[in-house]
Amino acid sequence: MERAIDRLDWPSIEAQLNEEGCAVLPGVLDDGLIAELLSLSSAWETTRLGVIEDLRKHLYERLVPTANHWHAVRDVADRYPATLDQWTAHVRGVSDDRIPPIFTRLRVDEHEALHQYGERAHAFPLQLVAVLNEPGTDFNGGEFVLTEQRPRMQSRPIVLPLRRGDLGVIAVAHRPHKGAKGYYRVSLKHAISRVRSGERIGLELLLDDAQ
């Protein structure tokens, strides 16, 4: 898994996150990990999976430069530490409850409404999403959709083209956008469109320990 993450084009991913607030990491989840995730009976059980913690730690280290860049361009003084363990130690005693992986299991005509997880103290500004079965084979529809709201403009829709085994990185709630007069904050929410056939199994994973 770490080699799959390390071989990705991270300068390109960082540029895409700065421009769009989302990016696809192709082929990070292998068949064994996907099978293990699908076999779990509840999201709570996944907190005992060491591989989930390894995933969070490794992706945190890759994404923390983007998170700190977003703070810097908006003149936010705080910076995130280099490792997830350091960040956990920093917020421990303030927010002790870890949010476990969030599974979605959507059947025909079901969808997931627009939402975000950013209204939390000590929230890391980026999170992971995945689809654990194959679009076009196991289900149709169920596209992962983001909407971006810029001041005095209509919402902008974005479709994240996830395949089985991919990880998506998205802004949890807000990101900086460079306008004519400098950077300003834009708001993002995400959703899953209506499933037209089959069953869609998805996963959301936060990278912080905030409540």
Backbone as ProteinMPNN parsed JSONL, in Angstrom:
{"seq_chain_A": "MERAIDRLDWPSIEAQLNEEGCAVLPGVLDDGLIAELLSLSSAWETTRLGVIEDLRKHLYERLVPTANHWHAVRDVADRYPATLDQWTAHVRGVSDDRIPPIFTRLRVDEHEALHQYGERAHAFPLQLVAVLNEPGTDFNGGEFVLTEQRPRMQSRPIVLPLRRGDLGVIAVAHRPHKGAKGYYRVSLKHAISRVRSGERIGLELLLDDAQ", "coords_chain_A": {"N_chain_A": [[0.823, -1.204, 0.0], [1.9, 1.286, 0.849], [3.893, 1.608, -1.079], [2.311, 1.862, -3.346], [1.131, 4.307, -2.807], [3.39, 5.985, -2.633], [4.39, 5.964, -5.224], [2.803, 7.625, -6.683], [2.086, 10.65, -8.545], [2.836, 13.161, -6.845], [3.376, 16.029, -6.875], [1.653, 16.783, -9.002], [-0.802, 15.952, -7.927], [-1.011, 17.628, -5.675], [-1.161, 20.104, -6.985], [-3.617, 19.787, -8.279], [-5.353, 19.555, -6.093], [-5.096, 22.125, -5.042], [-6.219, 23.57, -7.103], [-8.776, 22.448, -7.612], [-9.782, 21.329, -5.274], [-10.047, 18.626, -4.924], [-8.949, 15.273, -5.749], [-7.972, 12.267, -7.489], [-6.555, 9.267, -6.354], [-5.218, 6.776, -7.946], [-5.723, 3.218, -7.8], [-4.838, 2.58, -5.153], [-5.917, 0.982, -3.105], [-5.653, -2.409, -2.652], [-6.819, -5.703, -3.772], [-6.927, -7.457, -1.557], [-7.108, -5.773, 0.708], [-9.497, -4.437, 0.134], [-11.291, -6.609, 0.197], [-11.092, -7.277, 2.886], [-12.129, -5.002, 4.123], [-14.758, -5.088, 3.129], [-15.69, -7.329, 4.419], [-16.172, -6.677, 7.006], [-18.392, -6.256, 9.73], [-19.262, -3.929, 10.905], [-18.676, -0.366, 11.081], [-17.3, 0.321, 13.373], [-15.642, -1.842, 13.955], [-13.552, -1.536, 12.178], [-11.762, 0.155, 13.339], [-9.948, -1.387, 14.594], [-8.258, -2.301, 12.705], [-5.036, -2.439, 11.731], [-4.074, -1.735, 9.246], [-5.73, 0.306, 8.393], [-4.992, 2.378, 10.091], [-2.344, 2.662, 9.244], [-2.806, 3.563, 6.668], [-4.087, 6.037, 7.16], [-2.004, 7.393, 8.508], [0.069, 7.445, 6.592], [-1.088, 8.81, 4.426], [-1.755, 11.214, 5.659], [0.827, 12.332, 6.066], [1.543, 12.805, 3.436], [-0.347, 14.645, 2.656], [-0.234, 16.794, 4.379], [1.5, 18.95, 3.587], [-0.111, 20.312, 1.679], [-2.304, 21.032, 3.285], [-1.039, 22.823, 5.065], [-0.167, 24.725, 3.256], [-2.626, 25.773, 2.431], [-3.421, 27.054, 4.799], [-1.355, 28.953, 4.942], [-1.662, 30.642, 2.654], [-3.983, 31.907, 3.302], [-3.308, 33.388, 5.414], [-3.459, 32.182, 7.938], [-2.249, 31.474, 11.069], [-1.678, 29.05, 12.404], [-0.107, 25.839, 12.041], [-0.064, 22.508, 10.753], [1.407, 19.634, 12.286], [4.156, 17.47, 11.219], [3.58, 14.716, 11.268], [0.932, 12.288, 11.777], [0.83, 11.188, 14.344], [2.015, 13.2, 15.879], [0.137, 15.225, 15.525], [-2.104, 14.027, 16.697], [-1.222, 13.852, 19.351], [-1.097, 16.544, 19.891], [-3.787, 17.418, 19.896], [-4.934, 15.791, 21.747], [-6.89, 15.326, 24.634], [-8.347, 17.521, 24.067], [-9.937, 16.82, 21.899], [-10.881, 13.751, 22.03], [-12.197, 11.645, 20.806], [-12.115, 9.469, 18.181], [-13.23, 9.48, 14.854], [-14.62, 6.75, 13.32], [-14.038, 4.847, 10.236], [-16.491, 5.568, 7.763], [-19.059, 3.853, 6.441], [-20.998, 3.555, 3.474], [-23.881, 2.136, 2.124], [-25.653, 1.78, -0.548], [-28.667, 1.19, -2.245], [-30.872, 0.502, -5.068], [-32.343, 3.459, -6.258], [-31.611, 4.856, -3.998], [-29.721, 7.485, -2.404], [-27.087, 9.704, -1.296], [-27.305, 12.587, 0.579], [-26.138, 16.008, 0.171], [-23.382, 16.907, 2.206], [-20.993, 17.745, 4.825], [-18.011, 17.51, 6.843], [-16.675, 19.438, 8.254], [-17.28, 21.232, 10.307], [-15.987, 21.121, 12.914], [-13.996, 21.239, 15.819], [-10.485, 21.425, 15.448], [-10.344, 20.097, 13.002], [-8.858, 18.336, 10.351], [-8.176, 19.553, 7.085], [-8.586, 17.941, 4.84], [-9.919, 14.881, 3.497], [-10.484, 11.323, 2.935], [-12.076, 9.323, 0.396], [-13.782, 6.472, -0.98], [-14.834, 3.928, -3.308], [-15.982, 0.669, -2.911], [-16.809, -1.412, -4.496], [-17.386, -2.243, -8.001], [-18.068, 0.308, -10.243], [-20.471, 0.324, -12.873], [-20.397, -2.402, -13.15], [-21.057, -3.749, -10.664], [-22.881, -1.892, -9.861], [-24.901, 0.83, -11.138], [-25.0, 4.342, -11.788], [-24.841, 6.331, -8.8], [-22.737, 8.231, -8.626], [-19.927, 10.014, -7.31], [-20.199, 13.161, -6.052], [-19.267, 16.58, -5.837], [-20.017, 19.846, -4.629], [-19.189, 23.203, -5.101], [-19.196, 26.274, -3.538], [-18.825, 29.53, -4.343], [-18.361, 32.948, -3.336], [-21.048, 35.063, -4.265], [-21.59, 33.658, -6.572], [-23.006, 31.01, -8.614], [-23.43, 27.615, -7.442], [-20.846, 25.271, -8.126], [-20.726, 22.217, -9.752], [-18.897, 19.156, -9.31], [-17.76, 16.092, -10.507], [-16.317, 13.26, -9.171], [-14.344, 10.864, -10.567], [-14.387, 7.917, -9.496], [-13.043, 4.635, -9.337], [-13.187, 1.125, -8.442], [-10.838, 0.452, -5.95], [-9.54, 2.871, -6.139], [-8.601, 5.832, -4.333], [-10.179, 8.786, -3.297], [-9.271, 12.135, -2.681], [-10.554, 14.795, -0.896], [-11.563, 18.168, -0.129], [-12.542, 18.752, 3.175], [-14.42, 20.658, 4.023], [-13.859, 23.378, 3.409], [-11.776, 25.4, 1.266], [-8.953, 27.338, 0.042], [-9.308, 29.755, -2.563], [-7.895, 31.331, -5.351], [-8.52, 34.539, -6.234], [-9.104, 37.608, -8.114], [-8.334, 39.53, -6.313], [-6.696, 38.32, -4.49], [-6.524, 35.504, -2.174], [-9.466, 33.749, -1.179], [-11.965, 32.119, 0.873], [-13.646, 29.203, -0.125], [-16.574, 27.138, -0.039], [-17.215, 23.657, 0.254], [-19.3, 20.854, -0.349], [-20.237, 17.362, -0.297], [-21.701, 14.528, -2.01], [-23.607, 11.571, -2.939], [-24.873, 10.467, -5.937], [-28.104, 9.274, -7.154], [-28.507, 5.766, -7.057], [-28.905, 3.692, -9.78], [-29.046, 1.013, -10.488], [-28.268, -2.188, -8.953], [-25.991, -2.368, -6.129], [-24.243, 0.015, -4.271], [-21.229, 0.286, -2.541], [-19.555, 2.224, -0.333], [-16.902, 4.251, 1.161], [-15.859, 6.522, 3.631], [-13.184, 8.322, 5.042], [-11.794, 10.02, 7.65], [-8.962, 12.085, 8.479], [-8.169, 13.073, 10.88], [-8.373, 13.399, 14.503], [-10.547, 14.653, 15.534], [-13.661, 15.404, 17.211]], "CA_chain_A": [[0.0, 0.0, 0.0], [2.75, 2.467, 0.903], [4.549, 1.775, -2.372], [1.307, 2.378, -4.272], [0.97, 5.73, -2.502], [4.627, 6.709, -2.91], [4.672, 6.06, -6.659], [1.904, 8.586, -7.306], [2.649, 11.943, -8.941], [2.35, 14.041, -5.792], [3.281, 17.431, -7.303], [0.431, 16.951, -9.787], [-1.942, 15.817, -7.012], [-1.081, 18.86, -4.89], [-1.649, 21.163, -7.866], [-5.036, 19.561, -8.514], [-6.058, 19.899, -4.858], [-5.122, 23.58, -4.943], [-7.074, 24.117, -8.152], [-10.131, 21.905, -7.62], [-10.227, 20.863, -3.968], [-10.221, 17.166, -4.945], [-8.05, 14.549, -6.648], [-8.093, 10.813, -7.442], [-5.334, 8.487, -6.186], [-5.642, 5.515, -8.569], [-5.181, 1.913, -7.489], [-4.155, 2.517, -3.862], [-6.465, -0.135, -2.333], [-5.547, -3.668, -3.388], [-7.963, -6.609, -3.61], [-6.956, -8.006, -0.21], [-7.611, -4.767, 1.632], [-10.91, -4.221, -0.163], [-12.032, -7.762, 0.707], [-11.118, -7.187, 4.35], [-13.079, -3.946, 4.466], [-16.114, -5.534, 2.826], [-16.09, -8.406, 5.324], [-16.438, -6.164, 8.346], [-19.821, -6.143, 10.009], [-19.6, -2.578, 11.346], [-17.582, 0.592, 10.949], [-16.521, 0.326, 14.605], [-14.621, -2.881, 13.924], [-12.399, -1.152, 11.375], [-10.784, 0.864, 14.154], [-8.952, -2.355, 15.028], [-7.443, -2.688, 11.571], [-3.795, -1.692, 11.65], [-3.873, -1.208, 7.895], [-6.437, 1.579, 8.315], [-4.137, 3.363, 10.732], [-1.208, 2.892, 8.353], [-3.307, 4.374, 5.562], [-4.286, 7.397, 7.663], [-0.717, 8.014, 8.812], [0.852, 7.675, 5.387], [-1.736, 9.849, 3.632], [-1.59, 12.478, 6.391], [2.153, 12.878, 5.791], [1.566, 13.272, 2.058], [-1.307, 15.731, 2.456], [-0.017, 17.903, 5.294], [1.999, 20.156, 2.912], [-1.236, 21.034, 1.097], [-3.065, 21.637, 4.381], [-0.299, 23.978, 5.559], [-0.207, 25.735, 2.195], [-3.939, 26.419, 2.499], [-3.372, 27.998, 5.913], [-0.406, 30.033, 4.665], [-2.166, 31.609, 1.677], [-5.072, 32.647, 3.924], [-2.734, 34.063, 6.586], [-3.785, 31.492, 9.19], [-0.944, 31.267, 11.702], [-1.464, 27.669, 12.838], [0.388, 24.868, 11.082], [-0.209, 21.117, 11.152], [2.712, 18.971, 12.417], [4.557, 16.633, 10.092], [3.058, 13.354, 11.341], [-0.358, 12.133, 12.42], [1.044, 10.967, 15.772], [2.237, 14.511, 16.481], [-1.145, 15.944, 15.525], [-2.935, 13.376, 17.707], [-0.732, 14.283, 20.659], [-1.413, 17.977, 20.044], [-5.206, 17.646, 20.183], [-5.402, 14.883, 22.802], [-7.392, 16.069, 25.767], [-9.315, 18.48, 23.532], [-10.864, 15.99, 21.124], [-10.36, 12.406, 22.24], [-12.965, 10.624, 20.105], [-11.776, 9.281, 16.774], [-14.352, 9.095, 14.004], [-14.228, 5.561, 12.564], [-14.443, 4.875, 8.845], [-17.935, 5.689, 7.562], [-19.481, 3.073, 5.282], [-22.305, 3.8, 2.858], [-24.366, 0.998, 1.341], [-26.811, 2.36, -1.217], [-29.335, 0.317, -3.211], [-31.572, 1.173, -6.16], [-33.094, 4.684, -5.942], [-31.084, 5.536, -2.826], [-28.641, 8.427, -2.633], [-26.611, 10.36, -0.08], [-27.489, 14.027, 0.409], [-24.973, 16.861, 0.36], [-22.968, 17.067, 3.589], [-19.576, 17.982, 5.064], [-17.604, 17.19, 8.212], [-15.682, 20.425, 8.646], [-17.647, 22.078, 11.436], [-15.469, 20.447, 14.1], [-12.728, 21.776, 16.3], [-9.278, 20.672, 15.108], [-10.564, 19.26, 11.821], [-7.891, 18.384, 9.251], [-8.996, 20.059, 5.982], [-8.722, 16.981, 3.745], [-10.351, 13.549, 3.879], [-10.431, 10.299, 1.891], [-13.303, 8.622, 0.034], [-13.523, 5.344, -1.876], [-15.917, 3.006, -3.635], [-15.398, -0.647, -2.654], [-17.142, -2.344, -5.573], [-17.046, -1.71, -9.313], [-19.089, 1.017, -11.017], [-20.731, -0.241, -14.194], [-20.509, -3.855, -13.024], [-21.844, -4.034, -9.458], [-23.959, -0.894, -9.748], [-24.897, 1.954, -12.065], [-25.319, 5.566, -11.054], [-24.034, 6.435, -7.593], [-21.528, 9.024, -8.83], [-19.502, 10.856, -6.197], [-20.381, 14.529, -6.532], [-18.977, 17.696, -4.947], [-20.462, 21.17, -5.04], [-18.351, 24.265, -4.566], [-19.916, 27.54, -3.496], [-17.999, 30.715, -4.259], [-19.183, 34.128, -3.05], [-21.764, 35.752, -5.336], [-21.604, 32.826, -7.768], [-23.772, 29.789, -8.485], [-22.65, 26.444, -7.048], [-20.161, 24.57, -9.214], [-20.687, 20.778, -9.49], [-17.709, 18.401, -9.713], [-17.919, 14.643, -10.377], [-15.039, 12.593, -8.942], [-14.487, 9.58, -11.259], [-13.779, 6.851, -8.709], [-13.185, 3.221, -9.664], [-12.818, 0.233, -7.337], [-9.404, 0.487, -5.681], [-9.06, 4.248, -6.075], [-8.946, 6.718, -3.224], [-10.353, 10.183, -3.615], [-8.961, 13.121, -1.648], [-11.43, 15.946, -1.061], [-11.614, 19.134, 0.965], [-13.58, 18.38, 4.135], [-15.485, 21.662, 4.039], [-13.453, 24.654, 2.824], [-10.433, 25.497, 0.7], [-8.703, 28.672, -0.494], [-9.364, 29.936, -4.011], [-7.228, 32.578, -5.706], [-9.284, 35.439, -7.074], [-8.402, 38.778, -8.629], [-7.839, 40.33, -5.194], [-6.056, 37.439, -3.527], [-7.197, 34.263, -1.82], [-10.633, 33.767, -0.311], [-12.405, 30.782, 1.227], [-14.842, 28.657, -0.763], [-17.17, 26.041, 0.722], [-17.522, 22.459, -0.514], [-20.05, 19.736, 0.212], [-20.19, 16.212, -1.195], [-22.897, 13.689, -2.027], [-23.605, 10.442, -3.882], [-26.096, 10.546, -6.732], [-29.023, 8.134, -7.074], [-28.097, 4.478, -7.632], [-29.919, 3.273, -10.756], [-29.159, -0.448, -10.42], [-27.264, -2.831, -8.118], [-25.719, -1.839, -4.796], [-22.972, 0.734, -4.19], [-20.637, 0.259, -1.208], [-18.543, 3.268, -0.292], [-16.157, 4.462, 2.391], [-15.27, 7.824, 3.912], [-12.187, 8.188, 6.097], [-11.209, 11.287, 8.077], [-7.551, 11.942, 8.82], [-7.886, 13.697, 12.169], [-8.989, 12.788, 15.685], [-11.542, 15.563, 16.075], [-14.985, 14.844, 17.461]], "C_chain_A": [[0.86, 1.259, 0.0], [3.449, 2.699, -0.426], [3.582, 2.323, -3.409], [1.081, 3.864, -4.064], [2.208, 6.515, -2.931], [4.889, 6.89, -4.408], [3.776, 7.07, -7.381], [2.622, 9.904, -7.6], [2.146, 13.014, -7.972], [2.389, 15.525, -6.146], [2.025, 17.716, -8.121], [-0.809, 16.877, -8.904], [-2.114, 17.093, -6.191], [-1.611, 20.015, -5.731], [-3.145, 21.022, -8.109], [-5.862, 19.898, -7.269], [-6.159, 21.415, -4.695], [-6.089, 24.198, -5.941], [-8.528, 23.706, -7.999], [-10.669, 21.521, -6.237], [-10.474, 19.372, -3.901], [-9.229, 16.566, -5.925], [-8.28, 13.057, -6.463], [-6.704, 10.205, -7.307], [-5.621, 7.083, -6.724], [-4.945, 4.289, -8.006], [-4.481, 1.775, -6.159], [-4.627, 1.322, -3.03], [-6.381, -1.416, -3.159], [-6.719, -4.585, -3.047], [-8.065, -7.159, -2.193], [-7.524, -7.029, 0.798], [-9.094, -4.499, 1.398], [-11.749, -5.369, 0.375], [-12.15, -7.704, 2.225], [-12.114, -6.128, 4.803], [-14.52, -4.397, 4.243], [-16.612, -6.593, 3.805], [-16.482, -7.901, 6.708], [-17.932, -5.941, 8.549], [-20.231, -4.757, 10.461], [-18.401, -1.679, 11.177], [-16.702, 0.588, 12.19], [-15.394, -0.685, 14.565], [-13.389, -2.442, 13.152], [-11.387, -0.361, 12.179], [-9.699, -0.078, 14.66], [-8.049, -2.811, 13.89], [-6.191, -1.826, 11.519], [-3.586, -1.073, 10.291], [-4.601, 0.112, 7.697], [-5.592, 2.684, 8.944], [-2.918, 3.677, 9.872], [-1.613, 3.8, 7.191], [-3.467, 5.826, 5.997], [-2.947, 8.099, 7.889], [0.051, 8.373, 7.546], [0.231, 8.787, 4.543], [-1.664, 11.201, 4.333], [-0.255, 13.124, 6.032], [2.256, 13.421, 4.366], [0.696, 14.514, 1.846], [-1.058, 16.934, 3.344], [0.638, 19.112, 4.613], [0.888, 20.974, 2.266], [-2.049, 21.734, 2.176], [-2.358, 22.884, 4.91], [-0.229, 25.095, 4.525], [-1.536, 26.484, 2.226], [-4.013, 27.409, 3.658], [-2.497, 29.203, 5.57], [-1.002, 31.082, 3.725], [-3.341, 32.417, 2.221], [-4.625, 33.324, 5.221], [-3.238, 33.496, 7.906], [-2.468, 31.07, 9.835], [-0.665, 29.806, 12.029], [-0.94, 26.81, 11.699], [0.177, 23.457, 11.64], [1.165, 20.475, 11.264], [2.929, 17.952, 11.315], [3.924, 15.254, 10.093], [1.705, 13.334, 12.049], [-0.208, 11.907, 13.919], [1.268, 12.297, 16.492], [0.95, 15.313, 16.564], [-2.083, 15.361, 16.59], [-2.517, 13.809, 19.107], [-1.096, 15.738, 20.928], [-2.86, 18.192, 20.472], [-5.733, 16.747, 21.292], [-5.749, 15.682, 24.064], [-8.354, 17.164, 25.367], [-10.387, 17.74, 22.756], [-10.344, 14.566, 21.154], [-11.054, 11.331, 21.41], [-12.597, 10.596, 18.63], [-13.016, 8.854, 16.005], [-13.93, 7.88, 13.181], [-14.554, 5.72, 11.095], [-15.966, 4.824, 8.701], [-18.302, 4.932, 6.291], [-20.836, 3.557, 4.775], [-22.655, 2.593, 1.999], [-25.698, 1.431, 0.726], [-27.351, 1.403, -2.281], [-30.127, 1.157, -4.208], [-32.459, 2.3, -5.624], [-32.639, 5.369, -4.658], [-29.937, 6.462, -3.223], [-28.164, 8.942, -1.285], [-26.633, 11.86, -0.315], [-26.17, 14.776, 0.632], [-24.664, 17.029, 1.856], [-21.487, 17.413, 3.64], [-19.287, 17.714, 6.535], [-16.673, 18.248, 8.805], [-16.03, 21.259, 9.842], [-17.275, 21.393, 12.747], [-14.186, 21.14, 14.532], [-11.592, 20.849, 15.877], [-9.476, 19.734, 13.915], [-9.424, 19.441, 10.824], [-8.674, 18.699, 7.981], [-9.19, 19.114, 4.813], [-9.157, 15.635, 4.29], [-10.281, 12.623, 2.679], [-11.815, 9.718, 1.644], [-12.944, 7.503, -0.934], [-14.829, 4.649, -2.206], [-15.314, 1.607, -3.615], [-15.888, -1.737, -3.598], [-17.111, -1.584, -6.894], [-18.203, -0.996, -9.993], [-19.232, 0.405, -12.417], [-20.852, -1.745, -14.216], [-21.403, -4.229, -11.85], [-22.993, -3.06, -9.268], [-23.815, 0.119, -10.872], [-25.44, 3.179, -11.351], [-24.378, 5.705, -9.887], [-22.735, 7.198, -7.772], [-21.21, 9.841, -7.582], [-19.429, 12.293, -6.69], [-19.973, 15.516, -5.445], [-19.623, 18.951, -5.512], [-19.598, 22.205, -4.337], [-19.102, 25.583, -4.657], [-18.928, 28.686, -3.312], [-18.877, 31.935, -4.021], [-19.763, 34.752, -4.315], [-21.751, 34.984, -6.655], [-22.488, 31.607, -7.52], [-22.856, 28.627, -8.094], [-22.064, 25.754, -8.267], [-20.12, 23.081, -8.9], [-19.403, 20.148, -10.033], [-18.009, 16.922, -9.512], [-16.533, 14.026, -10.243], [-15.122, 11.179, -9.509], [-13.772, 8.43, -10.545], [-14.068, 5.477, -9.291], [-12.826, 2.4, -8.423], [-11.295, 0.231, -7.176], [-8.81, 1.879, -5.628], [-9.377, 4.855, -4.713], [-9.151, 8.119, -3.781], [-9.932, 11.024, -2.421], [-9.83, 14.334, -1.918], [-11.255, 16.908, 0.113], [-12.776, 18.756, 1.881], [-14.736, 19.37, 4.091], [-15.112, 22.936, 3.288], [-12.067, 24.515, 2.207], [-10.217, 26.931, 0.217], [-8.797, 28.67, -2.016], [-8.768, 31.294, -4.343], [-8.081, 33.376, -6.671], [-8.457, 36.621, -7.514], [-7.77, 39.613, -7.525], [-7.193, 39.479, -4.109], [-6.897, 36.218, -3.211], [-8.422, 34.53, -0.942], [-11.114, 32.332, -0.119], [-13.66, 30.397, 0.463], [-15.289, 27.426, 0.02], [-17.502, 24.881, -0.201], [-18.366, 21.499, 0.314], [-19.958, 18.58, -0.778], [-21.418, 15.331, -1.002], [-22.653, 12.503, -2.946], [-24.937, 10.47, -4.616], [-26.893, 9.239, -6.648], [-28.435, 6.895, -7.756], [-29.216, 3.981, -8.54], [-30.094, 1.759, -10.801], [-28.041, -0.996, -9.542], [-27.15, -2.207, -6.741], [-24.325, -1.222, -4.777], [-22.478, 0.735, -2.742], [-19.471, 1.243, -1.197], [-17.939, 3.436, 1.085], [-15.708, 5.911, 2.457], [-14.35, 7.673, 5.109], [-11.599, 9.565, 6.397], [-9.79, 11.053, 8.573], [-7.191, 12.559, 10.157], [-8.609, 12.956, 13.286], [-10.061, 13.674, 16.293], [-12.87, 14.877, 16.28], [-15.911, 15.225, 16.325]], "O_chain_A": [[0.593, 2.194, -0.754], [3.59, 3.84, -0.864], [3.959, 3.14, -4.249], [0.863, 4.603, -5.024], [2.09, 7.587, -3.524], [5.535, 7.856, -4.814], [3.976, 7.338, -8.566], [3.635, 10.226, -6.979], [1.154, 13.69, -8.244], [1.479, 16.245, -5.736], [1.4, 18.764, -7.957], [-1.758, 17.637, -9.096], [-3.231, 17.583, -6.029], [-2.415, 20.816, -5.253], [-3.866, 22.019, -8.142], [-6.95, 20.463, -7.382], [-7.19, 21.928, -4.259], [-6.706, 25.226, -5.663], [-9.426, 24.517, -8.228], [-11.88, 21.403, -6.056], [-11.05, 18.888, -2.928], [-8.727, 17.249, -6.817], [-8.733, 12.625, -5.402], [-5.784, 10.569, -8.04], [-6.218, 6.274, -6.014], [-3.739, 4.303, -7.762], [-3.597, 0.928, -6.029], [-3.825, 0.71, -2.323], [-6.967, -1.502, -4.238], [-7.512, -4.289, -2.153], [-9.17, -7.315, -1.673], [-8.33, -7.406, 1.648], [-9.859, -4.351, 2.351], [-12.811, -5.135, 0.951], [-13.193, -8.044, 2.783], [-12.858, -6.339, 5.761], [-15.397, -4.126, 5.063], [-17.819, -6.741, 3.999], [-17.068, -8.644, 7.494], [-18.637, -5.493, 7.645], [-21.414, -4.422, 10.416], [-17.26, -2.14, 11.133], [-15.498, 0.822, 12.095], [-14.308, -0.424, 15.081], [-12.289, -2.918, 13.431], [-10.246, -0.215, 11.741], [-8.645, 0.375, 15.108], [-7.158, -3.634, 14.105], [-6.273, -0.619, 11.288], [-2.987, -0.003, 10.18], [-4.151, 0.955, 6.92], [-5.488, 3.784, 8.402], [-2.505, 4.833, 9.781], [-0.861, 4.687, 6.786], [-3.037, 6.74, 5.294], [-2.775, 9.257, 7.51], [0.612, 9.462, 7.436], [0.955, 9.621, 3.999], [-1.526, 12.23, 3.671], [-0.2, 14.316, 5.73], [2.976, 14.388, 4.12], [0.969, 15.33, 0.966], [-1.617, 18.002, 3.092], [0.355, 20.237, 5.027], [0.932, 22.204, 2.297], [-2.44, 22.89, 2.012], [-3.008, 23.895, 5.176], [-0.232, 26.274, 4.877], [-1.563, 27.704, 2.063], [-4.599, 28.483, 3.521], [-2.856, 30.341, 5.873], [-0.863, 32.28, 3.971], [-3.67, 33.477, 1.688], [-5.448, 33.772, 6.019], [-3.422, 34.231, 8.875], [-1.662, 30.382, 9.208], [0.481, 29.368, 11.937], [-1.283, 27.025, 10.536], [0.234, 23.245, 12.851], [2.024, 20.738, 10.422], [2.008, 17.612, 10.572], [3.742, 14.667, 9.027], [1.375, 14.239, 12.815], [-1.036, 12.386, 14.694], [0.763, 12.495, 17.597], [0.7, 15.999, 17.555], [-2.769, 16.101, 17.295], [-3.365, 14.099, 19.951], [-1.372, 16.114, 22.067], [-3.138, 19.046, 21.313], [-6.868, 16.921, 21.736], [-5.014, 16.572, 24.49], [-9.094, 17.686, 26.201], [-11.581, 17.989, 22.922], [-9.454, 14.214, 20.379], [-10.551, 10.211, 21.317], [-12.755, 11.59, 17.922], [-13.76, 7.977, 16.443], [-12.971, 7.969, 12.415], [-15.281, 6.644, 10.73], [-16.64, 4.11, 9.443], [-17.904, 5.321, 5.193], [-21.709, 3.923, 5.561], [-21.823, 2.095, 1.241], [-26.731, 1.445, 1.396], [-26.601, 0.877, -3.104], [-30.054, 2.386, -4.187], [-33.218, 2.118, -4.672], [-33.229, 6.376, -4.265], [-29.272, 6.254, -4.238], [-28.767, 8.65, -0.253], [-26.055, 12.354, -1.283], [-25.222, 14.241, 1.206], [-25.563, 17.263, 2.663], [-20.802, 17.378, 2.618], [-20.195, 17.693, 7.366], [-15.956, 17.968, 9.765], [-15.158, 21.95, 10.369], [-18.136, 21.118, 13.583], [-13.39, 21.572, 13.698], [-11.727, 19.628, 15.941], [-8.834, 18.686, 13.84], [-9.064, 20.569, 10.49], [-9.763, 18.151, 7.806], [-9.901, 19.458, 3.869], [-8.809, 15.277, 5.416], [-10.052, 13.062, 1.552], [-12.631, 9.628, 2.561], [-11.927, 7.573, -1.624], [-15.81, 4.766, -1.472], [-14.268, 1.369, -4.22], [-15.429, -2.876, -3.51], [-16.834, -0.384, -6.9], [-19.221, -1.622, -10.292], [-18.248, 0.024, -13.05], [-21.352, -2.315, -15.186], [-22.391, -4.943, -12.019], [-23.971, -3.372, -8.588], [-22.751, 0.252, -11.477], [-26.242, 3.066, -10.424], [-23.236, 5.252, -9.956], [-21.73, 6.861, -7.145], [-22.113, 10.302, -6.884], [-18.693, 12.604, -7.626], [-20.29, 15.32, -4.271], [-19.757, 19.099, -6.726], [-19.313, 22.099, -3.144], [-19.586, 25.961, -5.724], [-18.279, 28.804, -2.272], [-20.027, 31.958, -4.461], [-19.059, 34.945, -5.306], [-21.884, 35.577, -7.726], [-22.702, 31.21, -6.375], [-21.658, 28.649, -8.377], [-22.708, 25.664, -9.313], [-19.54, 22.693, -7.885], [-18.891, 20.553, -11.077], [-18.472, 16.535, -8.439], [-15.67, 14.239, -11.095], [-15.888, 10.362, -8.996], [-12.682, 8.024, -10.948], [-15.196, 5.187, -9.691], [-12.235, 2.918, -7.475], [-10.559, 0.033, -8.142], [-7.7, 2.061, -5.129], [-10.312, 4.431, -4.033], [-8.389, 8.579, -4.632], [-10.207, 10.664, -1.276], [-9.848, 14.852, -3.035], [-10.852, 16.509, 1.205], [-13.875, 18.472, 1.404], [-15.9, 18.971, 4.117], [-15.953, 23.515, 2.601], [-11.29, 23.634, 2.576], [-11.183, 27.663, 0.003], [-8.413, 27.702, -2.672], [-9.091, 32.293, -3.7], [-8.336, 32.941, -7.794], [-7.242, 36.644, -7.315], [-6.791, 40.321, -7.759], [-7.15, 39.875, -2.944], [-7.873, 35.932, -3.905], [-8.413, 35.413, -0.085], [-10.715, 31.434, -0.861], [-14.622, 31.163, 0.406], [-14.479, 26.756, 0.66], [-18.008, 25.084, -1.305], [-18.166, 21.354, 1.52], [-19.643, 18.782, -1.951], [-22.085, 15.383, 0.032], [-21.638, 12.431, -3.638], [-26.0, 10.494, -3.995], [-26.405, 8.233, -6.132], [-27.932, 6.966, -8.877], [-30.36, 3.864, -8.102], [-31.179, 1.272, -11.12], [-26.995, -0.365, -9.393], [-28.095, -1.594, -6.244], [-23.352, -1.843, -5.205], [-23.204, 1.13, -1.83], [-18.519, 1.102, -1.964], [-18.403, 2.84, 2.058], [-15.233, 6.467, 1.468], [-14.682, 6.986, 6.076], [-10.991, 10.198, 5.534], [-9.455, 9.96, 9.031], [-6.019, 12.569, 10.533], [-9.357, 12.009, 13.042], [-10.448, 13.475, 17.444], [-13.181, 13.89, 15.612], [-17.085, 14.854, 16.335]]}, "name": "protein", "num_of_chains": 1, "seq": "MERAIDRLDWPSIEAQLNEEGCAVLPGVLDDGLIAELLSLSSAWETTRLGVIEDLRKHLYERLVPTANHWHAVRDVADRYPATLDQWTAHVRGVSDDRIPPIFTRLRVDEHEALHQYGERAHAFPLQLVAVLNEPGTDFNGGEFVLTEQRPRMQSRPIVLPLRRGDLGVIAVAHRPHKGAKGYYRVSLKHAISRVRSGERIGLELLLDDAQ"}
